[in-house]
Amino acid sequence: MDNKKIINWITAIIVAIIYLSVSFIFDIWTFSWIIWVVYAIYRFIVK
């Protein structure tokens, strides 16, 4: 794997951990989709 793929995987894992943490701690599953929208925009810009 090259460095870009490794960074992409690390970023995806961090986002997933943040998503689950926020959802469990604050019990806001209905609003946590915003995290995924932000991540999708980030991926679009970086790509």
Secondary structure as GFF3:
##gff-version 3
##sequence-region A 1 47
A	DSSP	alpha_helix	3	26	.	.	.	ID=ss1
A	DSSP	alpha_helix	33	46	.	.	.	ID=ss2
###
